[in-house]
Amino acid sequence: MGARNPDTVSFPPMAMQAITVAEIRAIGWTVRATCGRCRISLHTDLNHMVAIAGPDMVLWGKHPRCKVWAYGDDERCTGRILFEVRSIKGGSWRAMRWTDEVRAAVEMRSQSGSQDR
């Protein structure tokens, strides 16, 4: 007998659990990038993110420009990317928006980091 709702097996992601891309990768969450205009959804490779931007990069609240050439060779999509995360296959996607929870988690991490020095 299995659970009908995967979110009962593993709760949807919360910022307090993982803030940085290294923490998200370590906990095993899946991240996707979705454009609000052209509606393309792409898997986000966290290994490459860590290699390029570093382990302390925070995706929560980031909305970069879409990179899709949706309208021929002359015009790129003008949409913005929304990063979404889920904790388990089949689970609910959660938008990685900048919220009070995210702000509190970032502040808590920065305070604990400054106390360790």
Phi, psi and omega in degrees: 000127179248165177282140179284333182246111181301336180292345175277340177281315180219121183298151176302153183300145175230145184300328181297336181280323182205118180261311186272164179295328178294320178292320178297317178295317182296325182279346174090021178282158176254135180240138174230155178246125182236132178271132180286342181264302183271353175067019177284142176237129182231144174292137178259117181278105183291332177297317178291323178300315179296318181294322184273310187261348181098159185290342183267006180294138179250120178273339182301124177086000179274139180220071181289166177292149176292143182257007186279136172269077188277343188238041180093194184279348187263338191224123174276158174299140181262008182284174178244146181275138171245121176278138178230150185224148172219153187268339184210147179302129182089351180283175181285140173279138177241128178294136181270063180273156177280113181234177176298325178298316180294315180301315180297319180294318179294316179297318180296319179294318182291324178292319180289329177290322180285335179283335182285342184276000000 
